[in-house]
Amino acid sequence: MRVPPVIVFILLFVSNATGQVRSEVMEGKVSYVTSENVYVKFASTGTLAPGDTIFVYRGDNLVPALTVVNLSSISAACKPMAGHAFAVGDQVVSKQRASAGLPGVRRDTAATAKPVPAASDTAALTKAVSSKRVQNLYGYASVASYLNFCNEAATTQRMKYTVNFGIDNLAGSKLSAEAYVTFSHKSGAWSEIQEDIFNGLKIYNLSLGYAINQQNAVWFGRRINPRISNVGAIDGLQYEYRPGRFTIGAFAGWRPDYQDYSFNPDLFQFGAYAGHDLAGKNGSMQTTLAFINQLNSGNTDRRFAYIQHANSLVRNLYFFGSAEVDLYRMTMRVSDTVPNQDTSWSADNSPSLSNLYLSLRYRPVRQVSLSVSYSSRETVIYYESYKNYVNRLLEQATVQGFGVQVSYQPVRMLTLGINAGYRDGKNDPKPAKNLYVYITYSSIPGIGASATLSGTLLETSYQKGSIYSVGLSRDFVRGKLSTGLDYRYVSYAFPGNESGLSQHMGEMNMTWRIMKKLSLGIYYEGTFGKPYIFNRVYANLTQRF
């Protein structure tokens, strides 16, 4: 008798694995947080490699929370997984096999350590080491498939190929190289690629670096500078000078095309920045101030200043703030005396706050974490790129938002949390509000799985809805096999529509580490509602270097 694969999956999930040996762990601490990355400091990263998973404790169980992207000798730059937020000082864990340890990139204490981007929270990342340089290759290559099929529509599939790697001290020299390139295409739509290769090809990073000496370095090519990541990718030349705790840099180049991310010689830009890093007993402080001028065909498109400050010097208290101040704008003049006269534009160089974000997190005791955030943003206007509809963009008002998060662990293995948000735009008929509540219990007796119950309530000017979810997750075979099941019920009501919308959604995911550096991930999501049934299958095969 053949057993359906889904039944096999569930039986494997709820069965007790025998003969498992608890992995040893290596504890780390979050040292710096940006909008894209989380930087973690360890005693050593010799057992880690890009692509590895870093965990957080939920009671006695370890829950996947971060993916390693880049490494130095004692720090790791990571991407947070969905549903996880971090602050400086948070504890994380890297699993190590008790016998031989996790496979990692070969490291030589005499080699120059690769500085993790924007992770200069410790003096160790900027100290010079031995002049002997050893080549170090890191990164991964992956192929992914996105399959969508529905009972009322045609099946679609999209393939995506990714190469993300870096080479330090190329052939023992002062040269380094980085690349992050993806290529995707849809089945039956190859003509889009033939029409324009950049409909599928996206180059996010393709650069060469040269360490002039211990304090000076240059990069050439397409690169996102972690010190001024809000600028985005820069096609051109970047220079940085680090005298001690200070950092001074400048760049000149072009912005990628805003339609297909290709090279565009009309979008020239240049700028400079200065930063300061300070490491304390309880944490660190980092401040960056930048000035950027962006052009389009020789005319000013946008000119602005950017400041970012992160501070965790006070124990259990973390602050992050960023602001953008536009230094160039166009104002429209209309004649009140001459009928039908065309409007005219004039430049205004007075400063104007366009974006502000503030976040404060406090952990009074180990079991409680409190955070509050505030954001105020206006539509960013590129006056030359958007000149055909600048009038409409100028009419958009500031959008303000507030956020509050509270997590509490009353007893071991039990975590309670509440997230609430509020956003109000002057042109919106009513504010948008959302409330998310969750309960997580780790290590359920009998199956050893982690369970999460959650509920979401949201209300906007065009919908009102609720989402209820229950999920289970568990690792098998010493962490080589990770599995998860999730069910969600979604209910939406729309103004003027009495029928509304209700859906049942199910998810299954599995990650299998086939070999030391080869892993396979499979994710399924089904949405069941009348009269449509949507199915999505995502599969990813990743080979780490």
C-alpha positions in Angstrom: 0.0 0.0 0.0 1.4 3.4 -1.0 1.2 6.0 1.7 0.6 9.6 0.5 3.7 11.9 1.0 1.7 14.3 3.2 0.9 11.5 5.6 4.5 10.5 5.7 5.6 14.1 6.4 3.1 14.4 9.3 4.2 11.1 10.8 7.8 12.0 10.6 7.0 15.4 12.2 5.1 14.0 15.3 7.3 10.9 15.9 10.0 11.0 18.5 13.4 10.8 17.0 15.6 8.3 18.9 19.3 8.4 19.4 19.5 12.1 19.0 22.5 13.9 20.5 22.0 17.4 21.6 24.3 19.7 19.7 26.7 21.9 21.5 26.1 25.6 21.1 28.1 28.7 20.8 26.5 31.9 22.2 26.7 35.3 20.6 25.4 38.7 21.1 23.8 41.2 18.6 26.2 44.1 18.3 24.5 46.2 15.6 21.3 46.3 13.7 20.3 48.0 10.4 17.2 48.0 8.3 18.6 45.1 6.3 21.1 43.2 8.5 21.7 42.0 12.0 25.4 41.8 13.1 26.4 39.3 15.7 29.6 39.0 17.7 31.0 35.6 18.7 34.2 34.6 20.5 35.2 33.1 17.1 33.4 32.4 13.8 35.7 29.5 12.8 32.8 27.0 12.8 30.5 29.3 10.7 30.1 29.8 7.0 27.8 32.0 4.9 24.4 30.3 4.6 24.5 28.8 8.1 21.5 29.3 10.4 21.7 31.1 13.8 19.1 30.4 16.4 17.4 32.1 19.4 16.1 30.3 22.5 12.3 29.8 22.9 12.3 28.1 26.3 14.7 25.1 26.0 14.3 24.9 22.2 16.3 26.6 19.6 14.3 28.4 16.9 15.9 29.5 13.5 16.1 33.2 13.4 19.1 34.4 11.3 20.9 33.4 8.1 24.7 34.2 7.9 25.6 36.3 4.9 29.1 37.5 5.7 31.9 36.8 8.3 34.9 38.3 9.9 37.0 36.5 12.5 34.6 37.3 15.4 31.5 38.8 13.8 28.8 37.7 11.4 26.5 39.8 9.2 23.1 38.1 9.1 19.7 38.4 7.4 16.8 38.1 9.9 14.1 35.5 9.1 10.4 36.6 8.9 8.8 37.2 12.2 12.0 38.0 14.1 13.2 41.4 15.3 16.4 42.1 17.1 18.1 44.8 19.2 21.6 45.3 20.3 22.4 43.0 23.2 20.1 40.2 22.3 21.5 36.7 22.8 21.7 34.3 19.9 23.1 30.8 19.4 25.1 28.9 16.7 24.8 25.2 16.8 28.0 23.1 16.8 28.3 19.4 16.4 29.8 17.9 19.6 32.2 15.7 17.6 33.6 17.8 14.8 31.7 21.1 14.7 29.8 22.6 11.8 31.6 22.9 8.5 33.0 26.4 8.0 35.3 28.4 5.9 39.0 27.6 6.5 40.6 30.4 8.5 44.2 31.2 9.3 45.0 33.4 12.2 47.7 35.0 10.1 45.2 36.0 7.5 43.7 39.5 7.2 40.1 39.2 8.5 37.4 40.4 6.3 35.6 43.4 7.9 31.9 42.7 8.1 30.0 45.7 6.5 28.9 48.3 9.0 29.9 46.0 11.9 32.6 48.3 13.2 31.0 48.0 16.7 34.2 46.6 18.1 37.8 47.7 17.8 38.7 44.1 16.7 37.1 44.6 13.3 39.4 47.5 12.4 42.7 46.3 14.0 45.4 45.2 11.7 46.7 41.7 11.8 49.7 40.0 10.3 50.8 41.2 6.9 50.5 37.7 5.5 47.4 37.4 3.4 45.5 34.2 2.6 42.8 33.9 -0.1 39.4 33.3 1.4 36.4 32.4 -0.7 32.9 32.5 0.7 29.3 32.6 -0.5 26.7 30.4 -2.2 25.0 29.5 -5.5 21.4 28.4 -5.6 18.6 27.5 -8.0 15.0 28.0 -7.0 11.6 27.2 -8.5 8.3 29.1 -7.9 5.3 27.1 -9.0 1.7 28.5 -8.8 -1.3 26.5 -9.9 -5.0 27.1 -9.4 -8.2 25.2 -10.2 -9.5 28.2 -12.2 -6.3 29.4 -13.9 -3.2 28.2 -15.8 -0.2 27.0 -14.0 2.8 29.3 -13.9 6.4 28.7 -13.0 9.3 31.0 -12.4 12.9 29.9 -12.1 15.6 32.0 -10.3 19.3 31.4 -10.3 21.5 33.2 -7.7 25.3 33.6 -7.3 26.5 35.4 -4.2 30.2 35.2 -3.3 33.2 37.1 -2.1 36.9 36.6 -2.4 39.3 38.1 0.1 43.0 38.6 -0.6 42.7 37.3 -4.2 45.8 35.1 -4.8 47.3 36.5 -1.6 47.1 40.1 -2.8 45.4 43.2 -1.5 42.6 42.7 -4.0 39.1 41.5 -3.0 36.0 40.9 -5.1 32.3 40.6 -4.4 29.3 39.6 -6.6 25.6 39.2 -6.0 23.8 38.4 -9.3 20.4 36.8 -10.0 18.6 35.7 -13.1 15.0 34.8 -13.3 12.5 34.0 -16.0 8.9 32.7 -16.4 7.9 29.6 -18.2 6.5 30.5 -21.6 7.7 34.1 -21.4 11.2 33.9 -22.8 10.4 36.7 -25.2 10.6 39.2 -22.3 14.2 38.2 -21.8 15.0 38.4 -25.5 13.5 41.9 -25.6 15.6 43.1 -22.6 18.0 40.9 -20.8 17.6 43.1 -17.7 14.0 42.0 -17.4 15.5 38.9 -15.8 19.1 39.7 -15.0 19.7 41.8 -11.8 23.2 42.7 -10.7 23.1 44.0 -7.1 26.8 43.8 -6.4 29.7 43.3 -8.8 32.8 45.1 -7.4 36.5 44.9 -6.9 38.2 46.3 -3.7 41.8 47.2 -3.0 43.3 47.7 0.5 45.9 50.4 -0.1 47.0 50.1 3.5 45.5 49.4 7.0 43.5 52.6 6.9 42.7 53.3 3.2 40.6 51.2 0.8 38.9 51.7 -2.6 36.1 49.9 -4.4 35.2 49.9 -8.1 32.0 48.6 -9.7 28.5 48.2 -8.5 28.3 48.2 -4.7 26.0 49.1 -1.8 28.0 50.9 0.8 26.8 49.7 4.2 27.6 53.1 5.7 25.1 54.8 3.4 22.8 51.9 2.4 19.9 54.3 2.0 21.6 55.6 -1.2 21.3 52.1 -2.8 23.7 50.7 -5.2 26.5 52.9 -6.6 28.1 52.2 -10.1 31.5 53.8 -9.8 34.4 54.5 -7.4 34.2 54.5 -3.6 36.9 55.5 -1.2 37.1 55.1 2.6 39.6 56.2 5.2 39.5 54.9 8.8 41.8 56.8 11.2 41.0 55.0 14.5 37.3 55.3 15.5 36.5 57.7 12.7 35.5 56.8 9.1 35.6 59.3 6.2 34.4 58.3 2.7 33.5 59.6 -0.7 32.0 58.2 -3.9 31.3 59.2 -7.5 29.3 57.1 -10.0 25.9 56.4 -11.3 22.6 55.1 -10.0 21.2 51.9 -11.5 18.3 52.5 -13.9 15.1 52.9 -11.9 13.1 50.8 -14.4 15.2 47.6 -15.0 18.2 48.1 -12.7 20.7 48.2 -15.6 23.5 50.7 -16.0 22.2 54.3 -16.9 24.9 56.9 -17.7 22.4 59.7 -17.3 22.0 59.1 -13.5 25.2 60.5 -12.2 25.6 60.9 -8.4 28.3 61.8 -5.9 28.6 62.3 -2.2 30.6 62.1 1.0 30.1 60.7 4.5 31.7 60.7 7.9 31.2 58.3 10.8 32.2 57.5 14.3 32.3 54.2 16.2 32.6 53.7 19.9 32.7 50.4 21.8 31.7 50.3 25.4 31.4 47.8 28.2 27.7 47.1 27.6 27.4 47.8 23.9 28.4 50.2 21.1 27.5 53.4 19.4 27.7 54.3 15.7 26.9 57.5 14.0 27.0 58.3 10.3 26.3 61.6 8.4 26.2 61.8 4.6 25.6 64.3 1.9 24.4 63.0 -1.5 23.7 64.8 -4.8 21.9 62.8 -7.5 21.5 64.0 -11.1 19.6 63.1 -14.2 21.1 64.2 -17.6 23.1 66.8 -15.7 20.2 68.3 -13.8 19.6 68.0 -10.1 17.3 65.1 -9.4 17.6 64.9 -5.7 20.0 66.4 -3.1 19.7 65.3 0.5 21.5 64.7 3.8 21.2 61.4 5.7 22.0 60.8 9.4 21.9 57.5 11.3 22.6 56.8 14.9 22.6 53.5 16.8 23.4 53.4 20.6 23.5 50.5 23.0 26.0 51.9 25.5 23.4 51.8 28.3 22.8 48.3 29.6 19.6 46.7 28.2 18.7 49.9 26.3 18.9 50.2 22.6 18.2 53.3 20.5 18.2 53.6 16.7 17.3 56.7 14.7 17.6 57.8 11.1 16.6 60.9 9.2 16.7 62.3 5.6 16.7 66.0 5.0 16.1 67.1 1.4 18.3 70.1 0.4 16.7 70.7 -3.0 13.1 71.0 -4.1 11.1 72.7 -6.8 8.2 75.0 -6.1 5.5 75.8 -8.6 4.4 79.4 -9.2 1.1 80.3 -10.8 0.2 83.8 -11.9 -2.8 85.3 -10.2 -3.1 88.2 -12.6 -2.5 86.7 -16.0 -5.2 84.3 -17.1 -4.1 80.9 -18.6 -0.5 81.7 -18.0 1.7 78.6 -17.8 3.1 77.7 -14.4 6.7 78.1 -13.7 9.1 76.3 -11.4 11.9 77.6 -9.2 14.5 75.9 -7.1 14.4 76.0 -3.3 17.5 74.9 -1.4 16.0 75.3 2.1 16.2 72.1 4.2 13.1 70.0 4.5 12.7 66.9 6.7 11.4 64.1 4.4 11.9 60.9 6.5 12.3 60.3 10.2 12.5 57.0 12.0 13.0 56.5 15.8 13.1 53.3 17.7 13.7 52.6 21.4 13.9 49.1 23.0 14.3 48.3 26.7 14.7 45.0 28.5 14.2 45.7 32.2 14.5 42.1 33.1 15.4 39.0 31.1 11.8 37.9 30.7 10.4 41.2 29.4 11.2 43.2 26.3 9.5 46.5 25.4 10.0 48.6 22.3 8.3 51.6 20.7 8.9 53.2 17.3 7.8 56.3 15.4 8.0 57.0 11.7 7.2 60.1 9.6 7.8 60.0 5.9 7.0 61.9 2.8 7.1 60.7 -0.8 10.7 60.9 -2.1 10.6 63.1 -5.3 13.2 62.8 -8.0 12.3 66.0 -9.9 13.8 65.1 -13.2 13.0 61.3 -13.2 9.4 62.0 -12.2 8.8 65.3 -13.9 5.8 64.1 -15.9 3.8 63.7 -12.7 5.6 65.8 -10.0 2.4 67.7 -9.4 0.6 64.6 -8.2 3.5 63.6 -6.0 3.6 67.0 -4.4 0.0 66.7 -3.3 0.7 63.6 -1.2 0.9 64.4 2.5 3.1 63.1 5.2 2.3 59.7 6.6 3.0 59.1 10.3 3.1 55.8 12.1 3.6 54.4 15.6 4.6 50.9 16.7 4.7 49.1 20.1 6.0 45.7 20.8 6.0 43.8 24.1 7.2 40.3 24.8 7.1 38.4 28.1 8.4 35.0 29.2 6.5 34.2 32.4 7.9 30.7 32.7 10.4 28.6 30.8 9.3 27.5 27.3 6.4 30.0 27.3 6.6 33.3 25.5 3.8 35.9 25.1 3.9 38.8 22.8 1.9 41.8 21.5 2.7 44.0 18.5 0.5 47.0 17.7 0.7 49.6 14.9 -1.0 52.8 13.8 -0.5 54.7 10.6 -2.2 57.9 9.5 -1.9 59.7 6.2 -3.7 63.0 5.7 -5.2 61.9 2.5 -6.4 58.6 3.9 -10.2 58.4 4.8 -9.2 56.8 8.1 -6.1 55.6 9.9 -4.7 52.1 9.4 -4.5 50.0 12.6 -3.2 46.5 13.3 -2.8 44.3 16.4 -0.8 41.1 16.5 -0.9 38.7 19.5 1.1 35.4 19.8 1.8 32.6 22.3 4.8 30.3 21.8 5.4 27.1 23.7 8.6 25.2 23.2 9.3 21.5 23.5 5.8 20.1 23.7 5.9 16.8 25.7 5.8 13.7 23.6 6.7 15.3 20.3 9.4 17.9 21.2 8.0 20.5 18.8 7.6 24.2 19.2 4.0 25.5 18.8 2.8 29.1 18.2 -0.8 30.4 18.3 -1.3 33.9 16.9 -4.1 36.3 16.0 -4.0 39.5 13.9 -6.7 42.2 13.7 -6.3 45.0 11.1 -8.4 47.9 9.9 -7.8 50.3 7.0 -9.9 52.7 5.0 -10.7 49.9 2.5 -10.8 46.7 4.5 -11.3 45.2 8.0 -10.0 41.7 8.7 -8.7 39.1 11.1 -6.1 36.3 10.8 -5.8 33.4 13.2 -2.9 30.9 13.0 -1.5 27.8 14.7 1.9 26.4 13.8 4.3 23.6 14.7 8.1 23.3 14.0 10.7 20.8 14.9 14.3 19.7 14.0 15.4 16.2 13.4 18.7 14.3 12.9 20.8 16.7 14.9 19.4 19.7 13.1 20.0 18.4 9.6 16.2 18.2 8.9 13.9 21.1 9.9 10.2 20.9 9.4 7.1 23.0 10.0 3.3 23.0 9.7 1.0 26.0 9.8 -2.7 26.7 9.5 -4.3 30.1 9.1 -7.9 31.3 8.9 -8.3 34.7 7.1 -11.5 36.8 7.1 -11.8 40.1 5.4 -14.7 42.6 5.1 -14.8 45.4 2.5 -16.9 48.5 2.6 -19.9 48.1 0.3 -19.4 44.4 -0.1 -21.6 42.3 2.1 -20.1 38.9 1.1 -16.6 39.7 2.3 -13.8 37.1 1.9 -12.8 34.1 4.0 -10.0 31.7 3.3 -8.3 28.7 4.9 -4.5 28.5 4.4 -2.1 25.7 5.0 1.7 25.7 4.9 4.3 23.0 5.1 8.1 23.5 4.9 11.2 21.4 5.1 14.9 22.2 5.1 17.3 19.3 4.6 21.0 19.6 4.9 22.0 17.0 2.3 25.7 17.4 2.8 28.0 19.7 4.7 27.4 22.6 2.3 24.5 21.4 0.2 20.9 22.0 1.4 17.4 21.6 0.0 14.4 23.7 1.1 10.8 23.0 0.1 7.8 25.2 1.0 4.1 24.6 0.2 1.2 27.0 0.7 -2.4 26.3 -0.2 -5.2 28.9 -0.1 -8.7 27.4 0.0 -11.7 29.6 -0.6 -14.7 29.5 -2.8 -14.6 29.1 -5.8 -10.8 29.3 -6.1 -8.0 27.1 -4.7 -4.5 28.5 -5.0 -1.4 26.4 -4.6 2.2 27.7 -4.3 5.3 25.5 -4.2 8.8 26.9 -3.6 11.9 24.8 -3.8 15.5 25.9 -3.4 18.7 24.0 -3.8 21.7 25.8 -2.3 25.4 25.0 -2.5 27.7 27.0 -0.2 31.4 27.6 -0.9 
